[in-house]
Amino acid sequence: MALKLVSEQQLKIFHFKWRSWVCVLATLLPFGNAFATNPLIMDQFTADPTARVFEGRVYVYPSHDIPVVPGKGRPDWFCMEDYHVFSSDNLTDWKDHGVIVSQTNVPWANPTAYSMWAPDCVFKNGSYYFFFPAIAKAGGFRIGVSVADKPYGPFRPEAEPIEGVRGIDPCVFIDKDGSAYLYYSAKKIYVAKLKDSLLALDGTPAVIDNLPTKGLLEGAFVFERNGIYYLTYPHVENTRERLEYSTSSHPLGPFQQRGVIMDESPTGCWTVHHSIVEYQGQWYLFYHDKDLSPDFDKNRSIRADRLFFDNDGAIKKVIPTLRGVGIVEATSKLQIDRYSAVSEKGATVSFLDRANPRDGWAISLEGAGSWVRFDRVLFKEGTLNNLIARGASSTGGVVEVHLDDAAGPVLGRISFEKGSQWKIARTKLEKVPTGLHDIFVTLSGNAMIDVDWISFE
């Protein structure tokens, strides 16, 4: 989608000029680079996120989609050659710890298969065990293990995959008594108990019964809450995967189908691999969509949203958001196109440069009464003087920034002169809040204004 105010070609020219100038501006303004919105990671493609809490931080172990090029990968299909791990202690600032496992350093894996799909990682016996699928040199998907002393590595791949397992999407669940179970997919979902070493099976894998029998079923993720064992999984009930779940009183079942966690992606992303984790008293759903690759759903991006339970333990359906889960400091760039809510009319999100999706988005506000809400903004104690915004307007006009409600106290009003070029505008704050608040950006009068971000300094 091209922004309404300028043509695609004009926007590329303006964006090129802006990128040259913003390097200078960045040294003058105290903006942070926080990934507190969806998608969580903007500088690369990420998918199939398994989130775990280790050492007081959330670690996310995703697969790593890369574009297919001649001699690397299969056209129009998934292409993954390695794994990164990301971590955060606030769900806002995500650190990339770099590559932890690659298809070229796993002794048993085909180094040219580009099929390192959804992984998992658990902690036991003082070590971290990273489970991953890959196509073996002998052919077929196998599941291997790499071991490390820290959640970010360095990981040491085992010489051979787990004997007796052929499939994808490993999930390891460790029960309160220390017993460990491996769940994986091979057209159906299988479960097997693991030995204490976590490197070998302690029994024969069994198919989990009483799950959907029609449509693709894969990507199991298991967790326990209040004595209920939740088996969650993507399932193609119609045309794309949606997230469903079953429950049991034991990790091996029997399981009873319970319902849908999240409906099919409204963007048309075919897959929706996921994980569910509790952190600091709140449960979260990690999953992926195709935010940075709208025309090709094999290059995906990880997301996170809050997840809640009913009193009887049922999972309430999660509605995907652009806003995500992190708190953003007011002095950061507030990417209001990753909104919490927008007016029914007059608000449109589009790429700054569709040819370079990683540059992000902007929101167009058109007509009186249009607005966008961005929640969980933290105003720390201290001196804030100015409201800043990057925007452009073909009509000229004013945006107002309100506190906590579209009709709430006005923090500031920013004017944009008529013109199609992106500009930085600032104004003195009329009110200086403290604490955690929602921000509403509203359009004053019958104008048309594009806004990239706002910030407070």
C-alpha positions as CSV (number, residue, x, y, z in Angstrom):
1,M,0.0,0.0,0.0
2,A,1.3,3.4,-0.9
3,L,0.8,6.4,1.3
4,K,-2.1,8.6,0.1
5,L,-0.1,11.8,0.1
6,V,2.6,10.9,-2.3
7,S,3.2,8.4,-5.1
8,E,5.3,5.3,-4.6
9,Q,8.1,6.8,-6.6
10,Q,8.0,10.1,-4.8
11,L,8.0,8.3,-1.4
12,K,11.2,6.4,-2.3
13,I,12.9,9.6,-3.2
14,F,11.8,11.4,0.0
15,H,12.7,8.3,2.1
16,F,16.2,8.2,0.6
17,K,16.7,11.8,1.5
18,W,15.2,11.3,5.0
19,R,17.5,8.3,5.7
20,S,20.6,10.4,4.9
21,W,19.4,13.2,7.2
22,V,18.2,11.0,10.1
23,C,21.7,9.8,10.8
24,V,22.6,13.3,11.8
25,L,19.3,13.8,13.7
26,A,19.9,10.6,15.7
27,T,22.9,12.1,17.4
28,L,20.8,15.1,18.6
29,L,17.6,13.4,19.8
30,P,17.3,10.9,22.7
31,F,15.3,8.3,20.9
32,G,15.6,4.7,21.9
33,N,15.3,1.7,19.6
34,A,12.8,-0.6,21.3
35,F,10.8,-3.4,19.8
36,A,7.8,-3.1,22.0
37,T,5.3,-3.6,19.2
38,N,4.4,-6.3,16.7
39,P,6.4,-7.6,15.0
40,L,9.0,-8.0,17.8
41,I,12.0,-8.2,15.4
42,M,12.4,-5.8,12.5
43,D,15.9,-6.5,11.1
44,Q,15.4,-10.1,10.0
45,F,12.7,-12.7,9.4
46,T,11.7,-14.8,12.4
47,A,9.1,-17.6,12.8
48,D,8.0,-20.5,15.0
49,P,8.9,-18.7,18.3
50,T,9.3,-20.8,21.5
51,A,9.4,-18.5,24.5
52,R,11.0,-19.7,27.8
53,V,11.8,-17.9,31.0
54,F,15.5,-18.4,32.1
55,E,17.5,-16.5,34.6
56,G,14.7,-13.9,35.0
57,R,14.5,-13.1,31.3
58,V,12.3,-14.2,28.5
59,Y,14.3,-16.0,25.8
60,V,12.7,-16.6,22.4
61,Y,14.0,-19.4,20.2
62,P,12.5,-18.9,16.7
63,S,13.3,-20.4,13.4
64,H,15.0,-18.0,10.9
65,D,13.4,-17.5,7.5
66,I,15.8,-16.2,4.8
67,P,15.1,-15.3,1.2
68,V,15.7,-18.0,-1.4
69,V,18.5,-17.3,-3.8
70,P,20.0,-19.5,-6.6
71,G,21.7,-22.4,-5.0
72,K,20.2,-21.8,-1.6
73,G,16.8,-23.2,-0.8
74,R,13.8,-24.2,-2.8
75,P,11.8,-21.5,-4.7
76,D,8.4,-20.6,-3.1
77,W,9.1,-22.6,0.0
78,F,10.6,-22.2,3.5
79,C,14.3,-21.6,3.6
80,M,16.1,-21.8,7.0
81,E,19.8,-22.4,7.6
82,D,20.3,-21.5,11.3
83,Y,18.9,-20.4,14.6
84,H,19.2,-17.2,16.6
85,V,18.0,-16.6,20.1
86,F,16.6,-13.3,21.4
87,S,16.0,-12.2,25.0
88,S,14.4,-9.4,27.0
89,D,13.7,-8.6,30.7
90,N,10.9,-6.1,29.8
91,L,9.4,-7.5,26.6
92,T,10.3,-4.2,25.0
93,D,14.0,-4.3,24.3
94,W,15.1,-7.5,22.5
95,K,18.7,-8.6,22.4
96,D,19.8,-10.7,19.5
97,H,22.4,-13.2,20.8
98,G,23.3,-14.2,17.3
99,V,23.5,-17.7,15.7
100,I,23.4,-20.6,18.1
101,V,23.1,-23.5,15.8
102,S,23.6,-23.8,12.0
103,Q,23.0,-26.6,9.5
104,T,26.7,-26.6,8.8
105,N,27.8,-27.4,12.3
106,V,25.5,-30.3,13.1
107,P,27.3,-33.5,12.3
108,W,24.3,-35.5,11.2
109,A,22.4,-32.8,9.3
110,N,22.4,-32.2,5.6
111,P,24.4,-28.9,5.3
112,T,22.5,-27.8,2.2
113,A,18.9,-28.7,3.1
114,Y,17.8,-25.3,4.5
115,S,15.1,-27.0,6.6
116,M,15.9,-26.1,10.2
117,W,12.3,-25.7,11.3
118,A,10.6,-24.9,14.6
119,P,12.8,-25.5,17.7
120,D,12.5,-25.6,21.5
121,C,14.8,-25.1,24.5
122,V,14.6,-26.4,28.1
123,F,16.7,-26.3,31.3
124,K,17.5,-29.4,33.2
125,N,20.5,-30.9,35.2
126,G,22.2,-27.5,35.1
127,S,22.3,-27.3,31.3
128,Y,20.2,-25.9,28.5
129,Y,19.0,-28.3,25.9
130,F,18.1,-27.0,22.5
131,F,15.9,-29.3,20.4
132,F,15.6,-28.8,16.6
133,P,14.5,-30.6,13.5
134,A,16.6,-30.9,10.4
135,I,16.9,-33.1,7.3
136,A,19.5,-35.7,8.0
137,K,22.3,-36.6,5.6
138,A,20.6,-40.0,5.2
139,G,17.3,-38.3,4.4
140,G,14.2,-37.4,6.2
141,F,13.5,-35.1,9.2
142,R,15.1,-36.0,12.4
143,I,15.3,-34.2,15.8
144,G,18.6,-33.3,17.3
145,V,19.8,-31.7,20.5
146,S,22.5,-29.1,21.3
147,V,23.6,-28.5,24.8
148,A,24.9,-25.3,26.5
149,D,25.8,-23.9,29.9
150,K,23.9,-20.7,29.2
151,P,20.5,-20.1,27.5
152,Y,22.3,-18.1,24.7
153,G,25.1,-20.7,24.2
154,P,27.5,-21.6,23.0
155,F,25.6,-24.7,22.1
156,R,27.3,-28.0,21.4
157,P,25.4,-30.2,18.9
158,E,25.2,-33.9,19.7
159,A,26.8,-36.2,17.1
160,E,23.5,-38.0,16.3
161,P,19.8,-37.2,16.4
162,I,17.5,-38.7,18.9
163,E,17.1,-42.4,18.1
164,G,13.6,-43.6,17.2
165,V,12.2,-40.1,16.4
166,R,11.3,-39.0,12.9
167,G,9.4,-35.8,12.5
168,I,9.4,-32.0,13.1
169,D,8.4,-29.4,15.6
170,P,9.9,-30.7,18.9
171,C,8.4,-29.5,22.2
172,V,9.8,-30.7,25.5
173,F,7.7,-30.5,28.6
174,I,9.3,-31.1,32.1
175,D,6.8,-31.9,34.8
176,K,7.0,-30.9,38.4
177,D,8.4,-34.3,39.3
178,G,11.2,-33.8,36.8
179,S,9.8,-36.2,34.2
180,A,10.4,-35.0,30.7
181,Y,8.3,-35.6,27.6
182,L,9.0,-35.0,23.9
183,Y,6.1,-34.0,21.6
184,Y,6.7,-33.8,17.9
185,S,4.8,-33.9,14.6
186,A,4.7,-36.3,11.7
187,K,1.3,-35.8,10.1
188,K,0.0,-36.6,13.6
189,I,1.2,-35.4,17.0
190,Y,3.4,-37.9,18.9
191,V,4.6,-38.0,22.5
192,A,7.3,-40.0,24.2
193,K,8.9,-39.9,27.6
194,L,12.6,-38.9,27.7
195,K,15.4,-40.3,29.8
196,D,16.8,-38.0,32.5
197,S,19.7,-37.1,30.1
198,L,17.1,-35.7,27.7
199,L,19.2,-37.2,24.9
200,A,17.3,-40.4,24.4
201,L,13.7,-41.8,24.6
202,D,12.5,-43.8,27.6
203,G,9.9,-45.7,25.7
204,T,8.1,-45.9,22.4
205,P,6.5,-42.8,20.9
206,A,2.7,-42.9,20.8
207,V,0.1,-41.0,18.8
208,I,-2.0,-38.7,20.9
209,D,-5.6,-39.7,20.4
210,N,-8.8,-37.6,20.3
211,L,-7.3,-34.8,18.2
212,P,-8.7,-33.4,14.9
213,T,-8.4,-36.1,12.2
214,K,-8.9,-33.9,9.2
215,G,-6.5,-31.1,8.0
216,L,-2.9,-30.5,8.8
217,L,-2.0,-30.9,12.5
218,E,1.5,-30.0,13.8
219,G,3.6,-27.8,16.1
220,A,2.4,-29.0,19.5
221,F,3.3,-26.9,22.6
222,V,2.6,-28.2,26.1
223,F,2.4,-26.4,29.4
224,E,0.8,-26.9,32.8
225,R,-1.3,-24.5,34.9
226,N,-3.2,-25.3,38.1
227,G,-2.9,-29.0,37.5
228,I,-4.3,-28.8,34.0
229,Y,-2.0,-29.9,31.1
230,Y,-2.6,-27.9,28.0
231,L,-1.7,-29.4,24.6
232,T,-1.9,-26.6,22.1
233,Y,-1.4,-26.9,18.3
234,P,-1.9,-25.3,14.9
235,H,-4.6,-27.0,12.9
236,V,-6.0,-26.4,9.4
237,E,-9.7,-26.6,9.9
238,N,-10.5,-24.5,6.8
239,T,-7.8,-23.1,4.6
240,R,-5.1,-21.9,7.0
241,E,-3.7,-22.8,10.4
242,R,-5.5,-21.6,13.5
243,L,-4.5,-22.3,17.1
244,E,-6.5,-24.9,19.1
245,Y,-6.0,-26.7,22.3
246,S,-6.9,-29.8,24.3
247,T,-6.5,-30.5,28.0
248,S,-5.7,-33.5,30.3
249,S,-4.8,-34.3,33.9
250,H,-1.6,-36.0,32.7
251,P,1.1,-35.1,30.2
252,L,0.4,-38.4,28.3
253,G,-3.3,-37.8,28.2
254,P,-6.0,-38.7,27.4
255,F,-6.7,-35.2,26.1
256,Q,-10.1,-33.6,25.5
257,Q,-10.5,-31.0,22.7
258,R,-11.4,-27.6,24.2
259,G,-11.5,-25.0,21.6
260,V,-9.7,-22.3,19.6
261,I,-7.0,-20.0,21.0
262,M,-6.6,-17.8,17.9
263,D,-8.5,-17.8,14.6
264,E,-6.9,-17.9,11.2
265,S,-4.6,-15.0,10.3
266,P,-6.6,-12.2,8.8
267,T,-3.6,-11.3,6.6
268,G,-3.6,-14.8,4.9
269,C,-0.5,-16.2,6.6
270,W,-0.8,-20.0,6.2
271,T,1.1,-21.0,9.3
272,V,0.8,-19.9,12.9
273,H,3.4,-21.8,15.0
274,H,3.4,-20.6,18.6
275,S,4.3,-21.0,22.3
276,I,2.7,-19.9,25.6
277,V,4.6,-18.6,28.6
278,E,4.0,-16.9,32.0
279,Y,6.3,-14.0,32.9
280,Q,5.9,-11.8,36.0
281,G,2.4,-12.9,36.6
282,Q,1.1,-12.5,33.0
283,W,0.6,-15.1,30.4
284,Y,1.7,-14.4,26.8
285,L,1.1,-16.0,23.4
286,F,4.1,-15.9,21.0
287,Y,3.3,-16.6,17.4
288,H,4.2,-15.3,13.9
289,D,2.6,-13.6,10.9
290,K,3.9,-12.1,7.7
291,D,4.1,-8.4,8.7
292,L,7.4,-7.8,6.9
293,S,6.6,-9.9,3.8
294,P,2.9,-9.2,2.9
295,D,3.1,-11.0,-0.4
296,F,5.0,-14.1,0.6
297,D,4.1,-16.0,3.8
298,K,7.3,-18.1,3.9
299,N,9.2,-15.0,5.2
300,R,7.6,-14.5,8.6
301,S,7.9,-12.3,11.7
302,I,7.3,-13.2,15.4
303,R,4.7,-11.4,17.5
304,A,3.4,-11.5,21.1
305,D,0.1,-10.8,22.7
306,R,-1.4,-11.2,26.2
307,L,-3.3,-14.4,26.9
308,F,-6.0,-14.9,29.6
309,F,-7.9,-17.8,31.2
310,D,-11.5,-18.1,32.4
311,N,-12.1,-19.3,36.0
312,D,-12.5,-22.9,34.8
313,G,-9.1,-22.8,33.1
314,A,-10.4,-22.3,29.6
315,I,-8.2,-20.2,27.4
316,K,-9.9,-17.0,26.2
317,K,-9.5,-16.4,22.5
318,V,-6.6,-14.1,21.6
319,I,-7.2,-11.3,19.1
320,P,-4.0,-10.4,17.3
321,T,-2.8,-6.9,17.8
322,L,-0.3,-4.6,16.2
323,R,0.5,-3.0,19.5
324,G,2.0,-6.1,21.1
325,V,2.9,-6.3,24.8
326,G,5.8,-4.0,25.7
327,I,5.8,-0.7,27.6
328,V,7.4,2.1,25.6
329,E,9.1,5.1,27.3
330,A,7.7,8.5,26.2
331,T,11.2,9.6,25.0
332,S,11.3,6.8,22.5
333,K,9.7,7.0,19.0
334,L,6.1,5.9,19.5
335,Q,5.3,4.0,16.4
336,I,1.6,4.9,16.5
337,D,0.9,2.9,13.3
338,R,1.3,-0.1,15.7
339,Y,-1.8,1.0,17.4
340,S,-4.0,-0.3,20.2
341,A,-7.2,1.1,18.5
342,V,-8.2,3.4,15.7
343,S,-11.3,5.3,14.7
344,E,-13.8,3.4,12.5
345,K,-13.1,5.8,9.6
346,G,-10.2,7.9,8.5
347,A,-7.2,5.9,9.7
348,T,-5.1,3.8,7.2
349,V,-1.8,2.1,7.8
350,S,0.8,1.6,5.0
351,F,4.5,1.0,4.5
352,L,6.9,3.9,4.4
353,D,8.5,2.1,1.4
354,R,6.8,-1.1,0.3
355,A,10.1,-2.1,-1.4
356,N,11.8,-2.0,2.0
357,P,9.2,-3.2,4.6
358,R,11.7,-3.3,7.4
359,D,11.7,0.6,7.3
360,G,8.3,0.3,9.0
361,W,4.9,2.0,8.5
362,A,3.1,5.2,8.9
363,I,-0.6,6.0,9.6
364,S,-2.8,8.3,7.6
365,L,-5.4,10.3,9.4
366,E,-8.1,11.9,7.2
367,G,-11.1,13.9,8.1
368,A,-12.4,15.4,11.4
369,G,-12.8,12.9,14.2
370,S,-10.1,10.4,13.0
371,W,-7.8,9.2,15.7
372,V,-5.3,6.5,16.8
373,R,-4.7,5.1,20.3
374,F,-1.3,3.9,21.5
375,D,-1.3,2.4,25.0
376,R,1.2,1.7,27.8
377,V,3.4,4.8,27.4
378,L,5.7,5.4,30.4
379,F,6.4,9.0,31.4
380,K,9.2,9.0,33.9
381,E,9.8,11.6,36.6
382,G,11.9,14.4,35.1
383,T,11.7,17.3,32.7
384,L,9.9,17.0,29.4
385,N,9.5,20.1,27.3
386,N,8.5,19.3,23.8
387,L,6.2,17.1,21.7
388,I,7.8,16.0,18.4
389,A,6.3,14.2,15.4
390,R,7.4,13.2,12.0
391,G,4.7,13.7,9.4
392,A,3.6,15.1,6.1
393,S,0.4,16.7,4.8
394,S,-1.0,17.4,1.4
395,T,-3.6,19.8,2.9
396,G,-1.8,21.2,5.9
397,G,-3.4,20.7,9.3
398,V,-3.0,20.0,13.0
399,V,-2.8,16.9,15.1
400,E,-3.6,16.9,18.8
401,V,-2.1,14.5,21.3
402,H,-4.4,13.7,24.2
403,L,-3.8,11.8,27.4
404,D,-5.8,8.6,28.2
405,D,-8.8,9.5,26.0
406,A,-9.6,11.0,22.6
407,A,-11.3,13.8,24.5
408,G,-8.7,13.8,27.4
409,P,-6.3,16.6,28.4
410,V,-4.3,18.0,25.5
411,L,-0.6,17.4,25.8
412,G,0.2,19.4,22.7
413,R,-0.8,20.5,19.2
414,I,1.5,20.0,16.2
415,S,1.0,21.9,12.9
416,F,2.1,20.5,9.5
417,E,2.4,22.9,6.6
418,K,1.0,21.9,3.3
419,G,3.4,19.8,1.4
420,S,4.2,16.1,0.6
421,Q,7.7,15.9,2.1
422,W,8.3,14.3,5.5
423,K,9.1,16.8,8.2
424,I,10.0,16.9,11.9
425,A,7.7,19.2,13.8
426,R,7.8,20.1,17.5
427,T,5.8,22.2,19.9
428,K,5.9,23.0,23.6
429,L,4.0,20.6,25.9
430,E,0.9,22.0,27.5
431,K,0.8,19.3,30.2
432,V,3.6,17.1,31.5
433,P,2.2,13.7,32.8
434,T,4.0,11.1,34.9
435,G,3.4,7.4,35.1
436,L,1.9,4.9,32.6
437,H,-0.7,6.3,30.2
438,D,-2.4,5.8,26.9
439,I,-1.8,8.4,24.1
440,F,-4.5,9.4,21.6
441,V,-3.4,11.2,18.4
442,T,-6.4,13.0,16.8
443,L,-6.9,15.0,13.7
444,S,-8.1,18.5,14.2
445,G,-10.4,19.7,11.4
446,N,-11.0,18.3,8.0
447,A,-7.4,17.7,6.9
448,M,-5.2,14.8,5.8
449,I,-2.0,14.1,7.7
450,D,0.4,11.2,7.6
451,V,2.3,10.5,10.9
452,D,5.3,8.2,11.1
453,W,6.0,8.6,14.9
454,I,5.6,10.9,17.8
455,S,7.9,11.4,20.8
456,F,8.5,13.5,23.9
457,E,11.7,15.3,24.8
